[in-house]
Each structure stands twice: as C-alpha cells, then as structure tokens.
Amino acid sequence: MTPDQMRDASLLELFKLEAEAQTQVLNSGLLVLERDPRHAGSLEACMRAAHSLKGAARIVGLDAGVKVAHVMEDCLVEAQEGRLLLSPEHIDALLQGADILLGLGTPAAQPGVVDPGIDVLVARLGALARGLPVPPAAPVTAPVAETASAEPQPPSKAPVVEAPVIEAPVPPAPIKPEASEPAGEGRARILRVSAERLDHLLDISSKSLVEFQRIKPLGDSLQRLKRLQATARRALDVAREALPKGTVDAQAEAMLLETRQALGECQQLLAQHMTELDDFGWQGGQRAQSLYDAALASRMRPFADVLAGQERMLRDLSRSLGKQVRLVVEGEGTQVDRDVLERLEAPLTHLLRNALDHGIEPPQRRLAQGKPAEGQILIRARHHAGMLLLELRDDGGGVDLEKLRRAVISRGFASEQTGEQLTEDELLAFLFLPGFSMRDQVTEVSGRGVGLDAVQHMVRQLRGGVRMQQRQGEGSTFHLEVPLTLSVVRSLVVEVGGEAYALPLAHIERMTRLQAEDIVQLEGRQHFWNEGQHVGLIAASQILQRPEGKPSDNGIPVVLIRDRDSLFGLVVERFLGERTLVVMPLDARLGKVQDVSAGALLDDGTPVLILDVEDMLHSVAKLLGSGRLERVDRSARQLAGSQRKRVLVVDDSLTVRELERKLLLSRGYDVAVAVDGMDGWNALRAEHFDLLITDIDMPRMDGIELVTLVRRDSRLQSLPVMVVSYKDREEDRRRGLDAGADYYLAKASFHDEALLDAVVDLVGEPHE
C-alpha cells in the first residue's frame, strides 16, 4: 500500500467515525421532527450534522457523500426558515440519506464512485425541498431497515441546482436543552481505548485491591510480635530481680541492662514500623479502591447507548405494519457495564418488535377502544441492589389467554383436559418455550417461535432473569433483571468438599438450614417442604465430583436455586458468607469447564471458582435421567460422625502435617488439619473435636498460646491436647505441660506407633 493509499484509508476510517456519530444525531432528531416538524432544537442539530458530514465527505473525497449531505442540508435549512413543513415523506428521504452517508464510511466504499440510486435520492430530496413532484425512492446499497413510504408520484425532470459550498465552519450554536451533547469548553474529551486494555486495567486494579487487603494479617502478626517482646522484657526484669544480690558480677549486670535496653529499642522501632504500616495500608488501600472504582467506571456506559437505533427501528417497522407507536425511555442515564449493554441489545430488540407486532393495535382499533391512535412503549431502567432492573411496558391489547390456551392444546403441549385447567401464569410460561408461537403464518416480523425463548436464553447468559405480566386489553409488561457489570458479581460463597465455591446471587432464591427429620422421600427422591411446595434436594458434592464433606452440627445448609418455575435445594457443607467478587475469566485454552463460569479471589487471596448455575442444572437433569442421583442422607452420616473420633492436627510443616493425618486416617480417626495456631483456634471454635495435636513453633500463633487459649475456654478446657515438637529439652517439655497439654511427644523420637499409642491413651479407639 502506497503512502497516499494509507493516508486515504486513515481518512476513510475518520469519516466512518464521524458518520457514526452524526447519523445518530440525525436519526434521533428526525424522529423528533416527524412528531413535531417545527422543533427548533432538532432542526438545528440535524442541519449541523448534515453540514459536518458534507465537510467531512469533501475532505475524504467522497463526492457522493457531499451531494447527499448538501441536499439534506438544503432541505433542513428550508424547514428552519419556515418555507417548508417536513412531512413523513421528507423524513423517509432524509433517513435514507443518513443511511447512505453511514454506508459510505465502510471500507467497500470507493472515493469518486457514485451509486446510481444516490442520484435518484438527491433528485427526490431536491424536489421535496422545493415542493415539486416527488421521484420514486430507489433502493440503496446502505444496510437500512425496510420502510413503507408514501405512494410514489411521477418523477420530476427539474434539475437540482447545487448551492455554493461554504468552506468556513459554522460557529457553535448556544447550548439548548434538546442538544444531545454539551458544546464548547464544557464538552468532555473522549479517548478511544481498546476493550482489552480496559479489561487488563480492571484486572490489575482488582488484584492490587486484594493484595492491600492482605496487609491486615501482617499487621496482626506484628502486633503479636510486639506482645512477645513485651513479655520477654518483663520476664528479663523478673529474672533479674529474682537473682540474689551479689551473685551477679558487674559484667553480667551490664549485659542484662544492655539486653533490656535492646528489647526496649526493638519495641520502639517495631511500634514505629507498625504505625507506618497502618498508615501505608490505609492510604494504599484507599488508593487501590479508588483505582479499582475508576477502572470499573471506565467500563460503564449510559443505558441510552443500547437504545441507539431502536427508536428508528420501531418507526420503520410501525410504518410497514400500518401502526403508530412512540418509544418513551426513563432512566436513560443509568450506568451499565459496556459488555452488558452489548449483550442486552438483541433481547431488547426482540421485546420491542414483539410489543409492536403482538401488542400495539392498529390506529382504527385503538380509537374504537377509546385509546389514542398512537401506541406507547415504555422502557424504564434503574439500579437496585447491584442489579439493573428493566421494565418494558406497552399499552396494547395484552395477551389473549383463550387464544393462547387453544394454541397450547392444538400444538400438543397439553391435553384438552390439562389445557383447560392451566392458570394465567402457567399459560404465559408457554410463550418462553422453544419453537412456540401464536402466529399461524410466518412473516418477516414473527411467527417462527424464536422470540421470547431467545430473550430468556440471552438474559440467563447474563446471569439474569426475565418474567412477564399482562393485563387483558391494557398491555403487557416484561421485567428483566441483570447484573450492572459482568466484571463484578455478588455471590454467596459456600464450602463443598472442603473447598470454597461462589454462587451468583441472581440465581439464588434463598438459603435455609434443614434438620434430618425435615427430609422426606417422594417418588424415589429426597424433598423438603418449602412455602407450600416440595423442593428436591441435590448434593453439590456429587455435581462437582467432590468428596463428601463433614456434616454441620446445626443443620444441613441448603441453597435454593430456581430453574424456570422449578426450585432445587443444593446441599452444601457451610455458608461462608456473601462476597462481591471480581470476575477473572478462565483461560480460553481450557474451553468450557463443566459447571464453572469463571474464577475470583477472596479477600485473603484464596482462589474461588464461580459456579455456572445453568450448567449445574443441566448436570442435575442428566443425573435424574440416568437415575444416578445420590441420596442426601445426612442423618446417617451425622450418626457415623458422632461414633468416629475427630482429631485436629495443627502444624506449619506440610510434611509433618500430612504424615500425621495419614497415620490417623489409616487407624480410622476422622482428621482435620490447620496450618498454624490461629487457623487451629478458628477451627476449634467452629467445629467439634475429640483431640488436639499441635506443634509449638508456628507463625501467627504458636502452640503454647493455642493451648493456653484452649484451657481458658469453658467449652474446650476439657479437650485432650497433645504437643508434638522438635524441642526435646526438659524445659521445653515442662513449658508445654504447664500450659495445659496432656501429652508431650518429641519429633526426634517420633515413630508411627508412638503417636498412635498416645492418641489411643488420650481418647481411645476411633469408633468407641
């Protein structure tokens, strides 16, 4: 490609961007002018858009664009100066011109090449502007929606006289309320950045936020170190005071004083560093949060962006159907993630076409029913609890339930007897079934049975839901609920098979806890009674192919998830709480991972998988079809658990921890592990154990502190405790036993039978 060709390609790309922005202004303004031909703000905005496109086309060398934009500008100037009243025929031609200008910005457009249909449009617009007989509209190459135009009239032979082109730019007009964008210095600067870079920025900022949240445990460790230093200093003072006077020479006394002074300096230095760390953690956390919020906000766009072109589509479709409709939007400034907006466009188009074709009546029928001839479709957008709520309502005739009932029966979806007993909600549910349509004949608009089914599928892919209401003779309403962003998801984090998983809240009906006696057997499946209906129980461990977890002492945790009109109870091990998680897409090389949609990090940096509820429901259907659905028999497991002794092993060494766990498991004990004293203390407070085996030297909390806490706790003070440590000196052994340990085993003399014999001595055999 030569330099001139590269320059032309670059200019054509700039013209394309200009055409996209200005034709959007033209489309919006012309639709307003169709209802109010004298609307001054829209006339000014459309004239300026046509003038800008004329200048841009001249710079690029698109002579066809110059001709079209110039004659559009002439027509709009005539209307501005009151010599022309715009009619639907004018609007049709002007919209067609806007489509041509947009099409000229495509790479296929060649500078200097004029489509014959463009000359016809130019002649038609020129004749319309002068009130002359109108030539027929000609098809153009631009991708436009088909519209029904006025009855064609004989073509005019009158030449179109082109006015001189004004090279100087038109000065900016004063800001009007009708203007779509602010002008002058107040206009926001826009920078085009690739979506991949924004995604990368959000990923980095979310990880920074998680990393700063890990400073708090470090601060807690430093606080513990400070306490240990204070304890050491007090112990040194006590030891110094306990020594008889005269038994310590001057050199030893000086060393003691020097040691005490060094400990004091360490404490002061540590206190200073802790203050600086707290300050750094708070400031850094605030900046990381601000960075994340800014990165997330950069992905947000106003809801009005998804409506670009929808009003034009409705206008063209209503003219082709012989109907009149007006689109009213409330909450167009509601901020939504750009990815959500892109994926909302198709379902909204389906619903708008459905409302116009099935809902809005022809003008004559509306007038006969006492309604205005022009129908109205309302779209209302708002935020609620981290979700985007959309309401799409029309004032048409609603759904003919009896016609729908006959369609259900005639298409074999229900028998005659069953069909007559269907309620309104049950009948409306058939509209969302694949392949179902109330139209007997297929048209360009409907009749293929892919409308509402496609809408529901696309909304569910957004982790959202859709439901329908109708008022006979008054219209229908669709309620859509989708996340504001796909980058962040509000989730319930649960434990399954000892690991954390996240369930998006959009799919959760509620949470509950069951007792063993609440579970009943119906038709070979386990159910429980919930708000007047039986809900089937499913073990999450079976779906995710995880080992069975430990039963909870205070009931069986169940998450209720909804599939269309059915509820399922998902049995988990523990509720870990609600979290707002930053979605991290899985590597594309993995393909679609069954039952998993993405990954995330918890506040402490622990990775967690976000479950794909739709996929899980498909897995449940397969299990039901194969008859391999396992029983959720927690009562039997609870009984077995109560007979089996439980041991908690606390050690920061992975090798030692796993060795002890396998030894005890092989003997028949139920074993849980913890990586340090703090982790062990949390486990002891959350679950029941029959024996504690702990090391001494561990981070965050050592074994002596852990044993001391156990002995001070009224619920745990009788728990048998064994200390297993590399320290084999008598003072170390005495220190552990004085803290409250029942048994001290040195790792240096450790062997399998010694550990097992000590456990049997303390708590007996595993199944006693």
C-alpha positions in Angstrom: 0.0 0.0 0.0 1.4 3.4 -1.0 1.6 6.3 1.4 -1.3 8.0 -0.4 -3.4 4.9 -0.1 -2.5 4.6 3.6 -3.5 8.3 4.1 -6.8 7.7 2.3 -7.5 4.6 4.4 -6.9 6.6 7.5 -9.1 9.4 6.4 -11.9 7.0 5.5 -11.7 5.5 9.0 -12.0 9.0 10.4 -15.0 9.7 8.2 -16.6 6.4 9.4 -16.3 7.5 13.0 -17.7 11.0 12.1 -20.6 9.4 10.1 -21.5 7.0 13.0 -21.7 10.0 15.5 -23.5 12.4 13.2 -26.0 9.9 11.7 -27.0 9.0 15.3 -27.8 12.7 15.8 -29.7 12.7 12.5 -31.7 9.7 13.4 -32.7 11.0 16.8 -33.5 14.5 15.6 -35.5 13.3 12.5 -37.7 11.1 14.7 -38.5 14.1 16.9 -39.2 16.2 13.8 -41.7 13.6 12.5 -43.8 14.2 15.6 -43.1 18.0 15.8 -41.9 19.3 12.4 -41.2 22.8 13.9 -39.0 21.6 16.7 -36.2 24.2 16.5 -33.6 22.4 18.5 -33.9 19.2 16.4 -33.9 21.2 13.2 -30.7 23.0 14.2 -29.0 19.7 15.4 -29.9 17.9 12.2 -28.8 20.8 9.9 -25.4 21.0 11.7 -24.9 17.2 11.5 -25.6 17.3 7.7 -23.2 20.2 7.3 -20.5 18.4 9.3 -20.9 15.3 7.2 -20.7 17.4 4.0 -17.4 18.9 5.0 -16.0 15.5 6.1 -17.0 13.8 2.9 -15.3 16.6 0.9 -12.0 16.1 2.8 -12.1 12.4 2.2 -13.0 12.8 -1.5 -16.4 11.1 -1.3 -18.3 13.2 -3.9 -21.5 11.1 -3.4 -21.4 12.0 0.3 -21.0 15.7 -0.5 -24.0 15.6 -2.8 -26.3 13.7 -0.3 -25.3 15.8 2.7 -25.6 19.0 0.8 -29.2 18.4 -0.4 -30.1 17.2 3.1 -28.7 20.4 4.5 -30.7 22.4 1.9 -33.9 20.6 2.9 -33.4 21.2 6.6 -32.5 24.9 6.1 -35.7 25.4 4.2 -37.6 23.9 7.2 -35.6 26.0 9.6 -36.5 29.2 7.8 -40.2 28.3 7.7 -40.5 27.8 3.9 -41.0 24.0 4.3 -43.1 21.9 6.7 -41.5 18.4 7.0 -43.9 15.5 6.2 -43.3 11.8 6.7 -42.1 11.7 3.1 -39.4 14.2 3.9 -38.4 12.2 6.9 -38.2 9.0 4.9 -35.9 10.6 2.4 -33.7 12.2 5.0 -33.4 9.0 7.0 -32.5 7.2 3.7 -29.8 9.9 3.1 -28.4 9.3 6.6 -28.2 5.6 5.9 -26.3 6.2 2.7 -23.8 8.5 4.4 -23.2 5.8 7.1 -22.7 3.2 4.3 -20.2 5.4 2.6 -17.9 5.1 5.6 -17.4 1.3 5.1 -14.1 0.0 3.6 -16.0 -1.1 0.5 -16.9 2.5 -0.4 -14.6 3.9 -3.1 -13.9 7.6 -3.3 -15.3 9.1 -6.5 -17.7 6.2 -7.2 -21.4 7.2 -7.2 -24.2 4.7 -6.8 -27.0 5.4 -9.4 -29.5 5.2 -6.5 -27.8 8.2 -4.8 -28.6 10.4 -7.8 -32.3 9.4 -7.5 -32.3 10.2 -3.8 -30.6 13.6 -4.4 -33.2 14.5 -7.0 -36.0 13.3 -4.7 -34.8 15.4 -1.8 -34.3 18.4 -4.0 -37.8 18.1 -5.3 -39.3 17.6 -1.8 -37.4 20.7 -0.6 -38.9 22.8 -3.4 -42.4 21.3 -3.2 -42.1 19.7 -6.7 -43.5 16.3 -7.8 -41.5 13.6 -6.0 -39.5 11.0 -7.8 -39.9 7.4 -6.5 -37.5 6.2 -3.8 -34.7 3.9 -5.2 -33.0 1.1 -3.3 -29.6 1.9 -2.0 -26.6 -0.2 -1.0 -26.5 1.0 2.6 -27.9 -1.5 5.1 -31.1 0.1 6.1 -34.4 -1.2 7.6 -37.2 -1.5 5.1 -39.8 1.2 5.5 -43.2 1.8 3.9 -43.0 5.2 2.1 -45.8 7.3 0.7 -47.4 6.3 -2.6 -44.9 7.2 -5.4 -45.5 10.0 -7.8 -44.2 10.6 -11.3 -40.6 11.5 -11.4 -39.6 15.2 -11.8 -37.3 16.3 -14.6 -36.5 19.5 -12.7 -32.7 19.9 -12.3 -31.3 20.2 -8.9 -29.3 23.4 -8.5 -26.4 23.0 -6.1 -25.7 26.0 -3.9 -22.1 27.1 -3.4 -20.3 25.2 -0.7 -19.3 27.2 2.4 -15.8 26.3 3.5 -15.7 28.1 6.8 -17.1 26.1 9.7 -20.4 27.1 11.2 -19.8 28.7 14.7 -21.2 26.7 17.5 -24.8 27.4 18.5 -25.8 28.2 22.1 -26.4 25.1 24.2 -30.0 24.1 24.1 -31.9 21.6 26.3 -32.6 19.5 23.3 -28.9 19.1 22.4 -27.6 15.6 22.8 -24.1 16.7 23.8 -22.8 19.9 25.6 -20.8 22.2 23.4 -17.8 24.5 23.9 -15.2 24.1 26.7 -17.6 22.0 28.8 -17.6 19.2 26.4 -15.9 16.0 27.9 -12.9 14.8 26.0 -13.3 11.3 24.6 -10.3 8.9 24.1 -10.8 5.7 22.2 -9.1 2.8 24.1 -9.3 -0.8 23.3 -11.6 -3.0 25.4 -8.7 -5.4 26.1 -6.7 -2.6 27.7 -9.6 -1.6 29.9 -10.1 -5.3 30.9 -6.4 -5.5 31.7 -6.5 -2.3 33.8 -9.5 -3.7 35.8 -7.7 -7.0 36.3 -4.6 -5.2 37.7 -6.6 -2.9 39.9 -8.7 -5.7 41.4 -5.6 -7.7 42.2 -4.0 -4.6 43.8 -7.1 -4.2 45.9 -6.9 -7.8 47.1 -3.2 -7.5 47.8 -3.7 -4.5 50.1 -6.4 -6.4 52.0 -3.7 -8.9 52.9 -1.8 -6.2 54.9 -4.2 -6.6 57.9 -3.0 -10.1 58.8 0.6 -8.8 58.6 -0.3 -6.1 61.0 -1.8 -8.6 63.4 1.4 -10.6 63.3 3.5 -7.6 64.1 1.1 -6.8 67.0 1.7 -10.3 68.3 5.5 -9.8 67.9 5.2 -6.6 70.0 3.4 -8.5 72.7 6.0 -11.2 72.7 8.8 -8.6 73.1 7.0 -7.0 76.0 6.6 -10.4 77.6 10.3 -11.1 77.1 11.2 -7.8 78.6 9.1 -8.4 81.7 10.5 -11.9 82.1 14.0 -10.5 81.9 13.1 -8.0 84.7 11.6 -10.7 86.8 14.7 -12.9 86.4 17.0 -10.0 87.2 15.0 -9.2 90.4 14.9 -12.9 91.4 18.7 -13.2 91.4 20.2 -12.8 94.9 22.2 -9.6 95.3 25.9 -10.2 95.0 25.7 -13.3 92.8 25.9 -11.3 89.5 29.1 -9.6 88.6 29.3 -6.2 87.0 29.8 -7.6 83.5 26.7 -9.8 83.7 24.7 -6.9 85.1 25.9 -4.7 82.2 24.8 -7.4 79.8 21.4 -7.7 81.4 20.9 -3.9 81.2 22.1 -3.9 77.6 19.7 -6.7 76.7 16.8 -4.9 78.4 17.7 -1.7 76.5 17.9 -3.6 73.2 14.5 -5.0 73.8 13.1 -1.6 74.6 14.6 -0.2 71.4 13.2 -3.1 69.4 9.8 -2.3 70.8 10.0 1.4 69.9 11.3 0.6 66.4 8.5 -2.0 66.0 5.9 0.4 67.2 7.1 3.0 64.7 7.1 0.5 61.9 3.6 -0.7 62.8 2.3 2.9 62.7 3.9 3.4 59.3 2.5 0.1 58.1 -1.0 1.0 59.3 -0.7 4.4 57.6 0.6 2.8 54.4 -2.1 0.1 54.5 -4.9 2.6 54.9 -3.6 5.0 52.3 -2.7 2.3 49.8 -6.0 0.5 50.4 -7.9 3.8 49.7 -5.9 4.4 46.5 -6.3 0.8 45.4 -10.0 1.1 46.0 -10.1 4.4 44.1 -8.1 2.8 41.2 -10.5 -0.1 41.1 -13.6 2.1 41.2 -12.1 4.3 38.4 -11.2 1.3 36.2 -14.7 -0.1 36.8 -16.3 3.2 36.0 -14.4 3.4 32.7 -16.3 0.3 31.5 -19.7 1.8 32.4 -21.9 3.5 29.8 -25.3 5.1 30.0 -28.2 2.8 29.2 -29.2 5.2 26.4 -26.3 3.7 24.3 -28.1 0.4 23.9 -31.2 2.3 22.5 -29.3 3.9 19.6 -31.2 2.8 16.6 -34.1 1.2 18.5 -36.5 4.2 18.0 -35.6 4.3 14.3 -36.3 0.5 14.1 -39.7 0.9 15.7 -40.5 3.9 13.5 -39.7 1.9 10.3 -41.4 -1.2 11.5 -44.6 0.6 12.6 -44.9 2.3 9.2 -44.6 -1.1 7.5 -47.3 -2.6 9.8 -49.6 0.5 9.5 -49.3 1.3 13.2 -48.3 4.3 15.2 -46.1 4.0 18.2 -43.9 6.1 20.4 -40.9 4.9 22.4 -40.6 6.6 25.9 -37.4 5.9 27.9 -36.9 6.6 31.6 -33.5 6.3 33.3 -31.5 6.5 30.0 -28.6 7.8 32.1 -28.4 4.7 34.2 -24.8 3.4 34.1 -24.3 -0.2 33.0 -21.2 -2.2 32.0 -20.5 -1.9 28.3 -20.4 -5.7 27.9 -23.9 -6.0 29.5 -25.1 -3.2 27.1 -23.8 -5.0 24.1 -25.5 -8.3 25.1 -28.8 -6.5 26.0 -29.3 -5.1 22.5 -30.5 -8.3 21.0 -33.1 -9.2 23.7 -34.4 -5.6 23.8 -34.8 -5.7 20.0 -36.8 -8.9 20.3 -39.0 -7.5 23.0 -39.6 -4.2 21.2 -40.6 -5.9 17.9 -42.8 -8.3 19.9 -44.5 -5.5 21.6 -45.2 -3.7 18.3 -46.3 -6.7 16.4 -48.3 -8.6 19.0 -49.2 -5.8 21.5 -49.9 -2.5 19.8 -53.2 -2.4 17.9 -53.8 -0.6 14.6 -54.9 3.0 15.0 -58.6 2.3 14.0 -58.9 -0.4 16.6 -57.3 1.7 19.3 -59.7 4.6 18.6 -62.6 2.2 18.7 -61.5 1.0 22.1 -61.2 4.6 23.4 -57.3 4.6 23.3 -55.2 7.2 21.4 -54.3 6.3 17.9 -50.6 6.3 18.8 -49.5 3.5 21.0 -46.7 3.8 23.5 -43.9 1.5 24.6 -42.2 2.5 27.8 -38.7 1.3 28.9 -37.7 2.1 32.4 -34.1 1.4 33.7 -32.9 1.7 37.3 -30.4 0.3 39.8 -31.4 -2.0 42.6 -29.2 -3.9 45.0 -26.3 -4.1 42.5 -28.6 -5.1 39.6 -30.0 -3.4 36.6 -33.8 -3.6 36.6 -35.5 -3.1 33.2 -39.2 -2.7 32.7 -40.6 -2.8 29.2 -44.3 -2.0 29.0 -46.7 -1.4 26.2 -50.3 -0.1 26.2 -51.6 -2.6 23.7 -54.1 -5.4 24.0 -52.2 -7.7 26.2 -52.3 -11.5 25.7 -55.4 -13.2 24.6 -55.4 -16.0 27.1 -58.0 -18.1 25.4 -56.2 -17.9 22.1 -53.0 -18.9 23.9 -54.8 -21.8 25.6 -56.1 -23.0 22.2 -52.6 -22.7 20.7 -51.1 -24.7 23.6 -53.6 -27.5 23.1 -53.5 -27.5 19.3 -49.7 -27.7 19.2 -49.7 -30.7 21.5 -48.1 -29.0 24.5 -51.0 -30.1 26.8 -54.1 -32.3 26.5 -57.6 -30.8 26.3 -58.3 -31.5 29.9 -55.0 -30.2 31.2 -55.1 -27.2 29.0 -58.4 -26.1 30.4 -57.0 -26.2 33.9 -53.9 -24.1 33.2 -53.6 -20.8 35.2 -52.6 -17.5 33.7 -49.0 -17.8 34.9 -48.8 -21.3 33.5 -50.1 -20.2 30.2 -47.7 -17.3 29.9 -44.8 -19.7 30.7 -45.5 -21.4 27.3 -44.6 -18.2 25.5 -41.0 -18.8 26.6 -40.8 -22.3 25.3 -38.5 -23.0 22.2 -40.4 -23.1 19.0 -43.7 -21.8 20.4 -45.6 -19.1 18.5 -49.2 -17.8 18.5 -48.9 -16.9 14.8 -50.2 -19.4 12.3 -48.2 -17.8 9.4 -44.6 -16.9 9.3 -44.0 -13.2 8.5 -40.9 -11.0 8.3 -41.6 -9.9 11.9 -42.7 -13.0 13.8 -44.2 -16.5 13.6 -41.0 -18.5 13.9 -41.3 -19.1 17.6 -37.8 -17.9 18.4 -38.6 -14.5 20.1 -39.2 -14.9 23.8 -37.2 -18.2 24.0 -34.2 -16.3 22.6 -34.8 -13.5 25.0 -34.8 -15.8 28.1 -31.7 -17.6 26.9 -29.7 -14.4 26.3 -30.8 -12.9 29.7 -29.9 -16.1 31.5 -26.4 -16.0 29.9 -26.1 -12.6 31.6 -26.8 -14.3 34.9 -30.2 -12.6 35.0 -33.9 -13.4 34.7 -37.0 -12.3 32.9 -40.7 -12.5 33.7 -43.9 -11.4 32.1 -47.1 -9.8 33.3 -50.1 -8.9 31.2 -53.4 -7.0 31.6 -56.1 -8.1 29.2 -56.8 -5.2 26.9 -54.3 -2.9 28.6 -51.0 -4.2 27.6 -48.0 -6.4 28.7 -45.0 -5.8 30.9 -41.6 -7.6 30.8 -39.3 -7.3 33.8 -35.6 -8.0 33.2 -33.1 -8.2 36.0 -29.4 -8.4 35.0 -26.1 -7.6 36.8 -24.8 -4.0 36.3 -21.5 -5.4 35.3 -20.1 -8.8 34.3 -16.7 -7.8 35.8 -18.1 -8.0 39.4 -20.6 -10.4 40.7 -22.3 -10.5 44.1 -22.1 -14.1 45.3 -22.8 -16.5 48.1 -19.6 -18.3 49.0 -20.1 -21.8 50.2 -17.9 -24.8 51.1 -18.2 -28.0 49.1 -15.8 -30.9 49.6 -13.5 -28.7 51.8 -13.2 -26.0 49.1 -14.8 -22.7 48.5 -17.2 -22.1 45.6 -19.3 -19.0 44.7 -22.9 -19.0 43.6 -24.2 -15.7 41.9 -26.9 -14.2 44.0 -29.0 -13.6 40.8 -29.8 -17.4 40.7 -30.4 -17.9 44.4 -33.9 -17.8 45.7 -33.0 -18.1 49.4 -30.8 -20.0 51.9 -32.0 -22.3 54.7 -31.0 -25.0 57.1 -32.7 -28.3 57.4 -32.9 -30.9 60.2 -32.7 -34.6 59.3 -36.4 -35.0 60.1 -37.3 -32.3 57.6 -36.2 -34.6 54.7 -38.9 -36.8 53.1 -38.8 -39.4 50.4 -41.1 -38.8 47.4 -41.1 -40.9 44.2 -37.6 -42.1 44.9 -36.1 -38.6 45.5 -35.5 -36.6 48.6 -37.5 -33.5 49.2 -38.3 -31.0 51.8 -41.4 -28.7 52.3 -40.8 -25.0 51.4 -43.6 -22.4 51.4 -46.3 -24.8 50.3 -44.3 -26.9 47.8 -41.9 -29.8 47.8 -38.4 -29.0 46.8 -36.0 -31.6 45.5 -32.6 -32.0 47.3 -29.3 -32.4 45.4 -25.8 -32.8 46.9 -23.4 -30.2 45.5 -20.6 -32.6 46.1 -22.0 -35.1 43.6 -22.5 -32.4 40.9 -19.0 -31.0 41.4 -17.5 -34.5 41.9 -16.0 -33.6 45.3 -15.7 -35.8 48.3 -18.4 -35.7 50.9 -17.8 -33.1 53.5 -18.3 -33.1 57.2 -21.9 -32.7 58.4 -22.8 -29.5 60.2 -23.7 -29.5 63.8 -26.5 -27.0 63.4 -28.5 -28.4 60.5 -27.9 -29.1 56.8 -27.1 -25.9 54.8 -29.2 -25.7 51.6 -29.2 -23.1 48.8 -32.4 -22.8 46.9 -31.8 -22.2 43.2 -34.6 -21.6 40.6 -34.9 -23.2 37.2 -37.8 -21.5 35.3 -40.7 -22.5 37.5 -38.9 -25.2 39.5 -36.9 -25.0 42.7 -34.0 -27.1 43.6 -32.2 -27.4 47.0 -28.4 -27.5 46.7 -26.9 -29.1 49.8 -23.5 -27.7 50.7 -21.3 -28.0 53.8 -21.1 -24.5 55.0 -22.1 -20.9 54.2 -19.0 -18.8 54.1 -20.9 -15.5 53.5 -21.8 -13.0 50.8 -19.0 -11.5 48.8 -18.6 -9.1 45.9 -16.1 -10.9 43.7 -14.0 -9.5 40.7 -14.6 -12.0 37.9 -11.5 -13.5 36.4 -12.2 -15.3 33.1 -10.7 -18.8 32.8 -8.0 -19.3 30.2 -9.6 -19.8 26.8 -7.4 -22.9 26.2 -9.3 -24.7 28.9 -12.5 -24.5 26.8 -15.8 -24.7 28.7 -15.2 -26.1 32.2 -18.3 -28.1 33.3 -20.4 -26.3 35.9 -17.9 -23.4 36.2 -18.2 -20.0 34.6 -15.1 -18.1 36.0 -12.7 -17.6 38.8 -12.1 -15.0 41.5 -10.1 -14.2 44.6 -11.4 -13.9 48.1 -10.3 -11.1 50.4 -7.4 -13.1 51.8 -6.2 -14.1 48.3 -7.7 -17.6 48.3 -8.9 -18.6 44.7 -12.5 -19.5 44.3 -14.5 -20.8 41.4 -17.7 -19.1 40.4 -20.3 -21.8 39.5 -22.3 -21.8 36.3 -25.8 -22.4 37.7 -27.4 -23.0 34.3 -24.7 -25.7 33.6 -25.3 -27.2 37.0 -29.0 -27.6 36.3 -28.1 -29.4 33.1 -25.9 -31.7 35.1 -28.8 -32.3 37.5 -31.1 -33.2 34.6 -28.5 -35.7 33.3 -28.3 -37.3 36.8 -32.0 -37.5 37.1 -32.3 -39.0 33.6 -29.7 -41.7 34.4 -31.1 -42.4 37.9 -27.7 -41.9 39.5 -28.8 -39.1 41.8 -27.3 -39.9 45.2 -29.3 -39.5 48.5 -28.6 -36.7 50.8 -28.6 -38.9 53.9 -27.1 -36.6 56.4 -28.8 -38.2 59.4 -26.8 -41.4 58.8 -23.6 -39.5 58.3 -24.2 -37.5 61.4 -24.7 -40.7 63.4 -21.5 -42.1 61.9 -19.7 -38.9 62.6 -20.7 -39.0 66.3 -19.3 -42.5 66.7 -16.0 -41.6 65.0 -13.4 -39.7 67.0 -12.3 -36.4 65.4 -8.7 -35.2 65.7 -7.4 -31.7 64.7 -3.7 -31.6 63.6 -2.1 -28.2 63.8 1.4 -27.9 62.3 3.0 -25.4 59.9 5.1 -28.1 58.2 3.3 -29.7 55.3 5.3 -32.9 55.6 4.7 -33.4 59.3 1.0 -32.4 58.9 0.3 -34.9 56.1 2.3 -37.7 57.8 0.2 -37.4 61.0 -3.0 -37.0 59.0 -2.4 -40.2 57.0 -1.4 -42.2 60.1 -4.5 -41.2 62.0 -6.8 -41.8 58.9 -5.3 -45.3 58.5 -6.2 -46.1 62.1 -9.8 -44.9 61.5 -9.9 -41.5 63.0 -11.6 -38.5 61.4 -8.8 -35.9 60.8 -8.8 -32.2 60.1 -5.7 -30.1 59.7 -4.7 -26.4 60.3 -1.6 -24.6 59.1 -0.9 -22.6 62.2 -2.1 -21.8 65.6 -4.6 -19.1 64.5 -6.1 -21.4 61.9 -6.4 -24.1 64.5 -8.0 -21.8 67.0 -10.6 -20.8 64.4 -11.3 -24.5 63.6 -11.7 -25.4 67.3 -14.3 -22.6 67.8 -16.2 -23.6 64.7 -16.3 -27.4 64.9 -16.2 -30.3 67.5 -13.1 -32.3 68.0 -12.1 -35.1 70.4 -8.3 -34.4 70.4 -5.9 -31.6 69.5 -2.4 -32.4 68.3 -0.3 -29.2 67.9 3.3 -28.1 67.2 4.9 -25.3 69.2 6.9 -23.1 66.8 4.3 -21.7 64.3 3.6 -18.3 62.7 0.7 -16.0 63.8 0.1 -18.1 67.0 2.4 -20.7 68.5 1.3 -23.9 70.2 1.8 -22.6 73.7 -0.6 -19.7 73.1 -3.1 -22.1 71.4 -3.1 -24.5 74.4 -3.4 -21.6 76.8 -6.5 -20.3 74.9 -8.0 -23.8 74.9 -7.6 -24.2 78.6 -9.2 -20.7 79.2 -12.2 -21.5 77.1 -15.1 -23.1 79.1 -16.2 -25.2 76.2 -12.8 -26.5 75.3 -11.0 -26.7 78.6 -11.6 -30.5 78.9 -10.3 -31.2 75.4 -7.3 -33.6 75.4 -4.2 -31.9 74.0 -1.0 -33.5 72.6 2.1 -31.4 71.8 4.4 -32.8 69.1 7.6 -30.7 68.8 11.2 -30.9 67.7 12.2 -29.3 71.0 13.2 -32.2 73.3 14.7 -30.3 76.2 13.2 -30.8 79.7 12.4 -27.1 80.0 10.5 -27.2 76.7 8.6 -30.3 77.8 7.8 -28.6 81.1 6.7 -25.4 79.3 4.2 -27.3 77.2 2.8 -29.3 80.0 2.5 -26.3 82.2 0.4 -24.5 79.5 -2.1 -27.4 79.8 -1.0 -30.1 77.4 -1.9 -33.7 78.4 0.9 -35.3 76.4 4.3 -34.2 75.0 5.9 -36.1 72.1 9.3 -35.2 70.7 9.6 -35.4 66.9 13.2 -36.5 67.3 12.0 -39.8 68.8 8.8 -39.8 66.7 7.6 -43.1 65.1 4.3 -44.3 63.9 3.3 -46.5 66.8 4.3 -43.9 69.4 1.9 -41.4 68.0 -1.0 -43.9 67.6 -0.4 -45.3 71.1 -0.5 -41.8 72.6 -3.7 -41.0 70.8 -5.4 -44.2 72.0 -4.2 -43.4 75.5 -5.8 -40.0 75.4 -9.1 -40.6 73.5 -9.4 -44.3 73.0 -10.1 -46.2 69.7 -11.6 -44.2 66.8 -15.1 -45.9 66.9 -15.7 -46.1 70.6 
